[in-house]
Amino acid sequence: MEKRGERTGTRLPTIRKGAIFVGLAVVLILGITRQVSSQGVDQSPIQQLAQIAFEGGPRFMTADALYENLNDGDPDNDPTIISLRSAEDYAKGHIPGAVPADIKTLFTSEGLATIPPHRSVVLVCYTGQSASQATLALNMLGYDAFALKFGMSSWTSDPEVYVKRFNPDAHAHDYTVDLEAHEPGGPYDRPEPLVEEAPQPAPEPTPAPVAEVPVTTGANNCVSCHTDQESLQSLAVEREVKSDKTSGEG
């Protein structure tokens, strides 16, 4: 199995989905539980997914690798290609088989429902920047996603089709550069997450054991101890004798 990162081979490799699914299980099963990192800092589920998605570095697919994959004679390994360019530019030309999508709605339930989970995904934009952001989010959700390196401008040299690409005459500058090495600061508090984590339900209290009530035995002459007919008749005779002895008649 190939390592994650930039791909230059002819076949689309598969991401270590097991690791992604383990990360998703942390979110879905453990919910808001936080784990402590080796530095002693609480890790939220989102942070854990980001670590898993980036553990092999950014995920890019070069144009030549994608071309060879689409033309290797095996349609079963063809990826789902998603074009994030405008509908107008998509109509001017796109990679064979690419479907259009708006990055603003790609991550809605309806948008994600259009992406087959069993196939690799290649996202295509103009220069690769927007596709890289969408690729990270898809991988955090468990997809096997890549961004086309340098975007549509690496797939075709036709300016009518790629429309936009880096133009050094317009985008390059001669600003000051720094040769001094700098160290990061911190530690800083993390910002508040965009989505609040739901509170974890309190565990059900364990009921206290019920103490056993001791059973006491009643008196020997209790009716409950003499429930048969013979015993009841004997008690009646005893009472009559006592009554005759204590009465004033005779």
Backbone as CSV, one residue per row, in Angstrom:
resi,resn,N_x,N_y,N_z,CA_x,CA_y,CA_z,C_x,C_y,C_z
1,MET,0.854,-1.198,0.000,0.000,0.000,0.000,0.886,1.242,0.000
2,GLU,0.548,2.193,-0.865,1.354,3.392,-0.973,1.071,4.321,0.188
3,LYS,2.051,5.133,0.523,1.871,6.108,1.568,1.067,7.277,1.036
4,ARG,0.444,7.973,1.969,-0.353,9.128,1.570,0.558,10.278,1.216
5,GLY,-0.009,11.236,0.501,0.765,12.406,0.100,0.576,12.649,-1.377
6,GLU,1.521,13.285,-2.014,1.416,13.565,-3.438,1.584,12.284,-4.226
7,ARG,0.789,12.100,-5.268,0.811,10.872,-6.043,1.327,11.147,-7.451
8,THR,2.200,10.301,-7.925,2.703,10.449,-9.284,2.561,9.167,-10.065
9,GLY,1.981,8.130,-9.465,1.807,6.851,-10.146,0.683,6.892,-11.144
10,THR,0.408,5.742,-11.749,-0.611,5.681,-12.787,-1.951,5.241,-12.245
11,ARG,-2.002,4.727,-11.013,-3.269,4.290,-10.449,-3.562,5.112,-9.192
12,LEU,-4.826,5.340,-8.978,-5.196,6.090,-7.798,-5.042,5.195,-6.578
13,PRO,-4.192,5.566,-5.626,-4.060,4.761,-4.422,-5.259,4.978,-3.520
14,THR,-5.445,4.092,-2.573,-6.539,4.234,-1.621,-6.000,4.742,-0.310
15,ILE,-6.750,5.647,0.296,-6.368,6.185,1.594,-6.573,5.119,2.652
16,ARG,-5.887,5.246,3.755,-6.086,4.295,4.825,-7.434,4.582,5.469
17,LYS,-8.495,4.009,4.874,-9.839,4.334,5.318,-10.089,3.885,6.744
18,GLY,-9.399,2.827,7.146,-9.595,2.371,8.507,-9.285,3.456,9.509
19,ALA,-8.204,4.198,9.251,-7.831,5.269,10.187,-8.878,6.359,10.194
20,ILE,-9.405,6.699,9.002,-10.441,7.732,8.948,-11.690,7.272,9.670
21,PHE,-12.103,6.017,9.442,-13.312,5.527,10.076,-13.159,5.444,11.586
22,VAL,-11.942,5.147,12.059,-11.708,5.163,13.501,-11.930,6.573,14.032
23,GLY,-11.425,7.575,13.266,-11.632,8.956,13.693,-13.093,9.332,13.716
24,LEU,-13.848,8.889,12.702,-15.273,9.179,12.671,-15.995,8.490,13.821
25,ALA,-15.546,7.283,14.150,-16.182,6.581,15.255,-16.007,7.358,16.554
26,VAL,-14.856,8.043,16.686,-14.634,8.852,17.885,-15.700,9.926,18.002
27,VAL,-16.048,10.546,16.843,-17.048,11.611,16.860,-18.448,11.063,17.073
28,LEU,-18.786,9.997,16.342,-20.151,9.489,16.363,-20.470,8.718,17.633
29,ILE,-19.505,7.979,18.156,-19.772,7.133,19.309,-19.445,7.861,20.615
30,LEU,-18.259,8.436,20.678,-17.870,9.112,21.904,-18.431,10.511,21.992
31,GLY,-18.886,11.050,20.839,-19.510,12.379,20.849,-18.543,13.442,21.274
32,ILE,-18.802,14.077,22.392,-18.018,15.240,22.776,-16.854,14.902,23.695
33,THR,-16.627,13.625,23.935,-15.532,13.284,24.826,-14.229,13.787,24.254
34,ARG,-13.362,14.273,25.107,-12.063,14.786,24.695,-10.972,13.845,25.180
35,GLN,-9.936,13.729,24.363,-8.805,12.924,24.748,-7.612,13.828,25.005
36,VAL,-6.681,13.328,25.790,-5.510,14.118,26.151,-4.336,13.693,25.292
37,SER,-3.685,14.667,24.648,-2.550,14.389,23.789,-1.315,14.136,24.633
38,SER,-0.203,13.813,23.938,1.044,13.563,24.642,1.565,14.821,25.325
39,GLN,1.095,15.992,24.889,1.512,17.236,25.532,0.601,17.602,26.702
40,GLY,-0.366,16.747,26.999,-1.262,17.010,28.108,-2.376,17.974,27.774
41,VAL,-2.690,18.197,26.507,-3.730,19.127,26.083,-4.921,18.331,25.574
42,ASP,-6.116,18.750,25.976,-7.318,18.080,25.508,-7.432,18.178,23.994
43,GLN,-7.821,17.086,23.356,-8.021,17.063,21.912,-9.498,16.866,21.616
44,SER,-10.066,17.786,20.837,-11.453,17.629,20.439,-11.531,16.628,19.303
45,PRO,-12.717,16.038,19.050,-12.855,15.105,17.930,-12.465,15.712,16.587
46,ILE,-12.774,17.000,16.386,-12.422,17.646,15.121,-10.910,17.711,14.961
47,GLN,-10.213,18.026,16.040,-8.752,18.081,15.980,-8.172,16.705,15.671
48,GLN,-8.742,15.662,16.255,-8.255,14.314,15.999,-8.439,13.938,14.524
49,LEU,-9.584,14.323,13.937,-9.822,14.031,12.522,-8.842,14.791,11.636
50,ALA,-8.551,16.041,11.996,-7.599,16.821,11.209,-6.217,16.179,11.247
51,GLN,-5.819,15.661,12.407,-4.531,14.988,12.506,-4.485,13.762,11.602
52,ILE,-5.572,12.994,11.598,-5.618,11.785,10.766,-5.578,12.152,9.286
53,ALA,-6.363,13.173,8.896,-6.439,13.550,7.493,-5.119,14.106,6.971
54,PHE,-4.318,14.723,7.843,-3.078,15.361,7.409,-1.836,14.567,7.782
55,GLU,-2.012,13.355,8.316,-0.842,12.626,8.808,0.156,12.303,7.698
56,GLY,-0.310,12.215,6.443,0.600,11.956,5.329,0.880,13.180,4.490
57,GLY,0.460,14.351,4.968,0.671,15.575,4.203,-0.486,15.852,3.259
58,PRO,-0.415,16.958,2.514,-1.480,17.296,1.556,-1.645,16.196,0.514
59,ARG,-2.860,16.042,0.010,-3.154,14.973,-0.943,-3.446,15.576,-2.318
60,PHE,-2.489,15.431,-3.216,-2.610,15.944,-4.574,-2.541,14.783,-5.567
61,MET,-3.165,14.970,-6.724,-3.057,14.052,-7.851,-2.563,14.865,-9.042
62,THR,-1.474,14.428,-9.666,-0.960,15.144,-10.827,-1.815,14.837,-12.048
63,ALA,-1.768,15.722,-13.022,-2.582,15.544,-14.222,-2.182,14.283,-14.993
64,ASP,-0.887,13.988,-15.074,-0.485,12.807,-15.825,-0.919,11.517,-15.138
65,ALA,-0.883,11.498,-13.788,-1.343,10.309,-13.066,-2.840,10.095,-13.265
66,LEU,-3.604,11.183,-13.232,-5.040,11.063,-13.442,-5.343,10.619,-14.872
67,TYR,-4.626,11.165,-15.845,-4.843,10.793,-17.245,-4.573,9.300,-17.459
68,GLU,-3.470,8.819,-16.913,-3.136,7.404,-17.076,-4.149,6.518,-16.381
69,ASN,-4.658,6.956,-15.260,-5.665,6.167,-14.559,-6.954,6.058,-15.372
70,LEU,-7.362,7.160,-15.977,-8.597,7.153,-16.764,-8.452,6.367,-18.062
71,ASN,-7.213,6.120,-18.484,-6.991,5.443,-19.766,-6.228,4.125,-19.606
72,ASP,-6.363,3.491,-18.434,-5.661,2.221,-18.212,-6.493,1.012,-18.614
73,GLY,-7.684,1.243,-19.176,-8.531,0.148,-19.622,-9.363,-0.479,-18.530
74,ASP,-9.297,0.029,-17.325,-10.067,-0.518,-16.205,-10.992,0.553,-15.655
75,PRO,-12.235,0.584,-16.115,-13.155,1.631,-15.636,-13.538,1.457,-14.177
76,ASP,-13.307,0.263,-13.624,-13.700,0.034,-12.232,-12.872,0.858,-11.252
77,ASN,-11.657,1.263,-11.653,-10.829,2.059,-10.734,-10.863,3.548,-11.058
78,ASP,-11.761,3.952,-11.956,-11.862,5.378,-12.278,-12.424,6.140,-11.079
79,PRO,-11.855,7.279,-10.779,-12.361,8.063,-9.643,-13.584,8.879,-10.038
80,THR,-14.274,9.381,-9.028,-15.308,10.389,-9.241,-14.599,11.741,-9.351
81,ILE,-14.801,12.428,-10.472,-14.135,13.718,-10.691,-15.170,14.827,-10.505
82,ILE,-14.865,15.756,-9.635,-15.790,16.847,-9.317,-15.145,18.165,-9.715
83,SER,-15.812,18.909,-10.578,-15.334,20.219,-11.008,-15.939,21.293,-10.121
84,LEU,-15.095,22.075,-9.485,-15.555,23.161,-8.615,-15.537,24.511,-9.315
85,ARG,-15.308,24.508,-10.615,-15.298,25.767,-11.364,-16.736,26.213,-11.625
86,SER,-16.866,27.426,-12.119,-18.200,27.961,-12.375,-18.895,27.157,-13.475
87,ALA,-20.210,27.219,-13.477,-20.971,26.501,-14.497,-20.614,26.989,-15.898
88,GLU,-20.336,28.293,-16.022,-19.969,28.853,-17.320,-18.644,28.278,-17.813
89,ASP,-17.656,28.201,-16.906,-16.355,27.672,-17.298,-16.387,26.154,-17.468
90,TYR,-17.234,25.483,-16.720,-17.413,24.040,-16.901,-17.919,23.742,-18.312
91,ALA,-18.814,24.589,-18.796,-19.367,24.396,-20.135,-18.330,24.623,-21.229
92,LYS,-17.267,25.353,-20.926,-16.220,25.600,-21.927,-15.324,24.381,-22.137
93,GLY,-15.382,23.439,-21.216,-14.569,22.238,-21.316,-14.173,21.743,-19.935
94,HIS,-14.165,20.427,-19.758,-13.817,19.848,-18.457,-13.198,18.471,-18.662
95,ILE,-12.635,17.906,-17.631,-12.046,16.570,-17.702,-13.148,15.567,-18.005
96,PRO,-12.907,14.607,-18.897,-13.957,13.634,-19.240,-14.554,12.964,-18.003
97,GLY,-15.871,13.006,-17.926,-16.583,12.382,-16.816,-16.771,13.263,-15.607
98,ALA,-16.156,14.452,-15.591,-16.263,15.329,-14.413,-17.682,15.861,-14.263
99,VAL,-18.140,15.921,-13.024,-19.468,16.465,-12.733,-19.290,17.819,-12.054
100,PRO,-20.160,18.777,-12.347,-20.020,20.096,-11.726,-20.585,20.116,-10.310
101,ALA,-20.009,20.945,-9.467,-20.503,21.123,-8.102,-20.094,22.500,-7.617
102,ASP,-20.913,23.045,-6.734,-20.620,24.334,-6.106,-20.035,24.051,-4.732
103,ILE,-18.835,24.540,-4.468,-18.189,24.251,-3.187,-19.005,24.781,-2.013
104,LYS,-19.848,25.781,-2.255,-20.663,26.340,-1.179,-21.757,25.380,-0.731
105,THR,-22.158,24.461,-1.591,-23.228,23.514,-1.251,-22.743,22.067,-1.276
106,LEU,-21.458,21.859,-1.546,-20.944,20.494,-1.651,-21.097,19.734,-0.346
107,PHE,-20.998,20.443,0.780,-21.009,19.763,2.068,-22.366,19.779,2.759
108,THR,-23.404,20.092,2.012,-24.750,19.888,2.534,-25.078,18.399,2.402
109,SER,-26.130,17.979,3.058,-26.526,16.567,2.978,-26.829,16.178,1.539
110,GLU,-27.459,17.095,0.801,-27.787,16.803,-0.599,-26.527,16.706,-1.444
111,GLY,-25.552,17.606,-1.182,-24.315,17.585,-1.957,-23.503,16.328,-1.722
112,LEU,-23.345,15.950,-0.465,-22.562,14.757,-0.153,-23.237,13.488,-0.655
113,ALA,-24.554,13.512,-0.776,-25.272,12.329,-1.251,-24.979,12.022,-2.715
114,THR,-24.358,12.951,-3.442,-24.038,12.718,-4.850,-22.645,12.112,-5.039
115,ILE,-21.908,11.918,-3.952,-20.534,11.400,-4.047,-20.504,9.935,-3.630
116,PRO,-20.155,9.004,-4.534,-20.084,7.591,-4.147,-18.988,7.374,-3.104
117,PRO,-19.301,6.754,-1.978,-18.294,6.593,-0.928,-17.269,5.501,-1.224
118,HIS,-17.547,4.619,-2.210,-16.661,3.487,-2.485,-15.623,3.800,-3.559
119,ARG,-15.628,5.016,-4.100,-14.660,5.394,-5.131,-13.780,6.540,-4.644
120,SER,-12.561,6.606,-5.206,-11.715,7.766,-4.946,-12.356,8.997,-5.576
121,VAL,-12.010,10.155,-5.046,-12.569,11.422,-5.523,-11.422,12.349,-5.898
122,VAL,-11.517,12.961,-7.076,-10.553,13.973,-7.497,-11.305,15.279,-7.690
123,LEU,-10.891,16.314,-6.969,-11.534,17.621,-7.069,-10.688,18.539,-7.941
124,VAL,-11.367,19.266,-8.833,-10.696,20.104,-9.818,-11.217,21.533,-9.700
125,CYS,-10.294,22.480,-9.557,-10.662,23.898,-9.604,-9.761,24.575,-10.629
126,TYR,-9.516,25.852,-10.491,-8.709,26.563,-11.481,-7.211,26.333,-11.270
127,THR,-6.742,26.477,-10.025,-5.306,26.373,-9.756,-4.960,25.349,-8.676
128,GLY,-5.960,24.732,-8.083,-5.725,23.724,-7.054,-5.954,24.204,-5.638
129,GLN,-6.170,25.494,-5.432,-6.308,26.015,-4.073,-7.660,25.659,-3.454
130,SER,-8.740,25.954,-4.148,-10.067,25.621,-3.623,-10.239,24.111,-3.492
131,ALA,-9.723,23.382,-4.473,-9.837,21.923,-4.431,-9.098,21.346,-3.232
132,SER,-7.981,21.937,-2.846,-7.221,21.447,-1.693,-8.035,21.579,-0.410
133,GLN,-8.729,22.699,-0.263,-9.543,22.890,0.939,-10.693,21.882,0.986
134,ALA,-11.350,21.687,-0.140,-12.452,20.727,-0.176,-11.954,19.306,0.028
135,THR,-10.746,19.011,-0.467,-10.168,17.676,-0.304,-9.964,17.350,1.168
136,LEU,-9.431,18.282,1.927,-9.215,18.049,3.344,-10.532,17.742,4.051
137,ALA,-11.558,18.538,3.770,-12.842,18.334,4.440,-13.443,16.976,4.072
138,LEU,-13.339,16.574,2.797,-13.870,15.268,2.401,-13.120,14.135,3.090
139,ASN,-11.805,14.251,3.195,-11.035,13.204,3.861,-11.372,13.121,5.348
140,MET,-11.676,14.238,5.972,-12.089,14.215,7.372,-13.443,13.531,7.529
141,LEU,-14.245,13.526,6.470,-15.540,12.853,6.498,-15.441,11.381,6.114
142,GLY,-14.241,10.927,5.731,-14.064,9.506,5.428,-13.915,9.177,3.962
143,TYR,-13.952,10.177,3.077,-13.775,9.923,1.647,-12.296,9.754,1.316
144,ASP,-12.031,9.214,0.133,-10.665,9.031,-0.369,-10.440,10.084,-1.444
145,ALA,-10.090,11.291,-1.020,-10.116,12.448,-1.917,-8.725,12.986,-2.214
146,PHE,-8.581,13.546,-3.435,-7.349,14.190,-3.898,-7.722,15.496,-4.585
147,ALA,-6.806,16.440,-4.572,-6.954,17.674,-5.349,-6.065,17.565,-6.579
148,LEU,-6.587,17.959,-7.737,-5.767,17.972,-8.946,-4.730,19.083,-8.812
149,LYS,-3.464,18.701,-8.816,-2.387,19.666,-8.599,-2.359,20.702,-9.728
150,PHE,-2.348,21.952,-9.343,-2.349,23.106,-10.253,-3.667,23.241,-11.025
151,GLY,-4.658,22.460,-10.666,-5.988,22.637,-11.210,-6.112,22.360,-12.699
152,MET,-7.157,22.963,-13.287,-7.457,22.724,-14.704,-6.339,23.234,-15.608
153,SER,-5.548,24.173,-15.137,-4.466,24.706,-15.969,-3.346,23.691,-16.157
154,SER,-3.331,22.608,-15.338,-2.353,21.542,-15.556,-2.901,20.453,-16.480
155,TRP,-4.215,20.461,-16.712,-4.830,19.450,-17.567,-4.811,19.843,-19.035
156,THR,-4.937,21.142,-19.300,-4.967,21.628,-20.673,-4.202,22.939,-20.788
157,SER,-3.627,23.154,-21.949,-2.923,24.410,-22.213,-3.796,25.388,-22.978
158,ASP,-5.057,25.028,-23.192,-5.984,25.896,-23.915,-6.516,26.974,-22.973
159,PRO,-6.169,28.235,-23.195,-6.613,29.297,-22.286,-8.122,29.488,-22.291
160,GLU,-8.787,29.061,-23.366,-10.235,29.179,-23.410,-10.898,28.186,-22.458
161,VAL,-10.158,27.123,-22.117,-10.710,26.084,-21.247,-10.261,26.264,-19.804
162,TYR,-8.954,26.444,-19.579,-8.506,26.575,-18.188,-8.901,27.914,-17.601
163,VAL,-9.069,28.926,-18.428,-9.594,30.242,-18.067,-8.651,31.023,-17.145
164,LYS,-8.285,30.444,-16.004,-7.459,31.157,-15.027,-6.252,30.310,-14.654
165,ARG,-5.132,30.958,-14.494,-3.937,30.308,-13.955,-3.015,31.386,-13.409
166,PHE,-1.985,30.956,-12.697,-1.060,31.924,-12.128,-0.335,32.666,-13.248
167,ASN,-0.383,33.967,-13.185,0.266,34.816,-14.174,1.365,35.614,-13.475
168,PRO,2.635,35.246,-13.683,3.711,35.949,-12.968,3.762,37.439,-13.284
169,ASP,3.335,37.815,-14.465,3.359,39.241,-14.794,2.361,40.027,-13.947
170,ALA,1.258,39.369,-13.597,0.220,40.069,-12.841,0.255,39.756,-11.349
171,HIS,0.755,38.557,-10.986,0.631,38.104,-9.603,1.952,38.013,-8.848
172,ALA,3.076,38.103,-9.520,4.372,38.008,-8.839,4.871,39.396,-8.455
173,HIS,5.535,39.485,-7.291,6.040,40.765,-6.797,7.482,40.601,-6.313
174,ASP,8.092,41.699,-5.980,9.460,41.698,-5.455,9.477,42.288,-4.045
175,TYR,8.622,41.758,-3.192,8.565,42.226,-1.815,9.782,41.718,-1.030
176,THR,9.994,42.328,0.134,11.137,41.979,0.981,11.030,40.544,1.486
177,VAL,12.157,39.835,1.510,12.214,38.483,2.067,13.079,38.505,3.311
178,ASP,12.901,37.524,4.186,13.582,37.459,5.475,14.420,36.187,5.528
179,LEU,15.654,36.284,5.988,16.536,35.121,6.105,16.724,34.685,7.554
180,GLU,16.136,35.421,8.483,16.275,35.084,9.901,15.293,33.977,10.267
181,ALA,15.781,32.987,11.043,14.913,31.899,11.502,14.080,32.384,12.689
182,HIS,12.822,32.009,12.717,11.912,32.419,13.783,11.288,31.185,14.426
183,GLU,11.008,31.276,15.715,10.388,30.189,16.461,8.929,30.529,16.750
184,PRO,8.076,29.533,16.745,6.667,29.805,17.074,6.512,30.173,18.537
185,GLY,5.487,30.936,18.856,5.225,31.320,20.234,4.294,30.340,20.913
186,GLY,3.608,30.824,21.958,2.645,29.986,22.647,3.190,29.374,23.920
187,PRO,2.428,28.485,24.544,1.155,27.949,24.039,0.000,28.946,24.187
188,TYR,-0.891,28.947,23.199,-2.045,29.828,23.198,-3.316,29.005,23.388
189,ASP,-4.345,29.667,23.885,-5.653,29.023,23.965,-6.230,28.877,22.569
190,ARG,-6.904,27.779,22.334,-7.530,27.576,21.029,-8.776,28.439,20.893
191,PRO,-9.116,28.848,19.666,-10.338,29.628,19.473,-11.571,28.764,19.688
192,GLU,-12.701,29.423,19.863,-13.949,28.696,20.022,-14.299,27.994,18.714
193,PRO,-14.758,26.727,18.760,-15.123,26.023,17.534,-16.342,26.648,16.872
194,LEU,-16.445,26.465,15.559,-17.590,27.022,14.832,-18.892,26.364,15.251
195,VAL,-18.801,25.086,15.612,-19.980,24.342,16.049,-19.746,23.911,17.481
196,GLU,-20.673,24.258,18.360,-20.524,23.879,19.756,-20.766,22.389,19.918
197,GLU,-19.955,21.790,20.772,-20.128,20.372,21.039,-21.261,20.186,22.038
198,ALA,-22.107,19.206,21.776,-23.238,18.947,22.652,-22.751,18.428,23.992
199,PRO,-23.419,18.819,25.087,-23.002,18.315,26.400,-23.210,16.823,26.503
200,GLN,-22.292,16.164,27.157,-22.393,14.721,27.316,-23.434,14.409,28.371
201,PRO,-24.379,13.494,28.100,-25.398,13.167,29.096,-24.765,12.565,30.338
202,ALA,-25.311,12.953,31.488,-24.788,12.436,32.754,-25.130,10.956,32.870
203,PRO,-24.237,10.167,33.447,-24.531,8.744,33.595,-25.688,8.509,34.542
204,GLU,-26.447,7.448,34.304,-27.566,7.103,35.158,-27.047,6.727,36.543
205,PRO,-27.669,7.280,37.616,-27.201,6.919,38.961,-27.481,5.446,39.261
206,THR,-26.563,4.831,39.967,-26.734,3.435,40.340,-27.640,3.359,41.553
207,PRO,-28.769,2.627,41.477,-29.685,2.548,42.629,-29.021,1.874,43.818
208,ALA,-29.308,2.405,45.000,-28.739,1.817,46.220,-29.389,0.470,46.485
209,PRO,-28.634,-0.502,46.995,-29.221,-1.812,47.286,-30.257,-1.720,48.384
210,VAL,-31.351,-2.442,48.250,-32.433,-2.444,49.229,-32.082,-3.409,50.349
211,ALA,-32.112,-2.907,51.588,-31.789,-3.763,52.732,-32.893,-4.781,52.957
212,GLU,-32.506,-5.997,53.298,-33.485,-7.048,53.568,-34.138,-6.818,54.929
213,VAL,-35.460,-6.949,54.967,-36.205,-6.783,56.216,-36.252,-8.119,56.931
214,PRO,-35.764,-8.185,58.182,-35.795,-9.470,58.898,-37.219,-9.933,59.147
215,VAL,-37.436,-11.200,59.030,-38.753,-11.802,59.242,-38.859,-12.224,60.695
216,THR,-39.869,-11.721,61.378,-40.074,-12.088,62.788,-41.178,-13.110,62.902
217,THR,-41.050,-14.004,63.888,-42.042,-15.053,64.111,-43.028,-14.595,65.167
218,GLY,-44.302,-14.711,64.884,-45.327,-14.281,65.821,-45.435,-15.207,67.028
219,ALA,-46.324,-14.876,67.968,-46.538,-15.709,69.163,-47.081,-17.065,68.777
220,ASN,-46.886,-18.020,69.662,-47.310,-19.385,69.357,-48.818,-19.509,69.258
221,ASN,-49.549,-18.616,69.999,-50.999,-18.707,69.956,-51.622,-17.772,68.942
222,CYS,-50.770,-17.227,68.014,-51.281,-16.336,66.958,-52.105,-17.146,65.987
223,VAL,-53.212,-16.555,65.543,-54.093,-17.263,64.616,-53.356,-17.630,63.349
224,SER,-52.365,-16.752,62.933,-51.630,-17.036,61.710,-50.809,-18.295,61.831
225,CYS,-50.501,-18.716,63.067,-49.723,-19.937,63.257,-50.609,-21.154,63.446
226,HIS,-51.907,-20.941,63.567,-52.839,-22.068,63.807,-53.980,-21.958,62.811
227,THR,-53.707,-22.175,61.623,-54.692,-21.961,60.583,-55.486,-23.208,60.248
228,ASP,-55.086,-24.381,60.762,-55.856,-25.584,60.432,-57.079,-25.668,61.340
229,GLN,-58.084,-26.443,60.959,-59.360,-26.528,61.650,-59.221,-27.095,63.057
230,GLU,-58.359,-28.113,63.211,-58.196,-28.748,64.525,-57.630,-27.773,65.541
231,SER,-56.642,-26.973,65.126,-56.046,-26.008,66.047,-57.042,-24.943,66.455
232,LEU,-57.865,-24.494,65.512,-58.865,-23.479,65.834,-59.889,-24.008,66.832
233,GLN,-60.308,-25.278,66.694,-61.268,-25.862,67.644,-60.655,-25.970,69.035
234,SER,-59.366,-26.331,69.117,-58.706,-26.444,70.421,-58.644,-25.092,71.115
235,LEU,-58.348,-24.049,70.363,-58.322,-22.709,70.936,-59.691,-22.299,71.470
236,ALA,-60.739,-22.663,70.744,-62.091,-22.304,71.174,-62.446,-22.994,72.491
237,VAL,-62.079,-24.286,72.662,-62.364,-25.023,73.898,-61.625,-24.408,75.074
238,GLU,-60.332,-24.045,74.854,-59.543,-23.429,75.920,-60.187,-22.146,76.404
239,ARG,-60.690,-21.358,75.482,-61.311,-20.084,75.860,-62.602,-20.315,76.662
240,GLU,-63.388,-21.357,76.301,-64.628,-21.642,77.028,-64.328,-22.064,78.462
241,VAL,-63.281,-22.896,78.648,-62.924,-23.357,79.993,-62.505,-22.181,80.845
242,LYS,-61.657,-21.318,80.305,-61.217,-20.157,81.057,-62.379,-19.259,81.402
243,SER,-63.334,-19.154,80.498,-64.486,-18.279,80.741,-65.333,-18.814,81.890
244,ASP,-65.500,-20.145,81.953,-66.322,-20.732,83.027,-65.657,-20.535,84.382
245,LYS,-64.304,-20.620,84.427,-63.603,-20.487,85.689,-63.630,-19.076,86.213
246,THR,-63.680,-18.099,85.354,-63.611,-16.720,85.827,-64.984,-16.082,85.988
247,SER,-66.072,-16.721,85.539,-67.391,-16.109,85.656,-67.936,-16.287,87.080
248,GLY,-68.915,-15.514,87.506,-69.521,-15.596,88.850,-70.644,-16.615,88.933
249,GLU,-71.003,-17.301,87.931,-72.063,-18.267,87.914,-71.564,-19.644,88.395
250,GLY,-72.486,-20.479,88.970,-72.102,-21.860,89.247,-72.860,-22.490,90.338
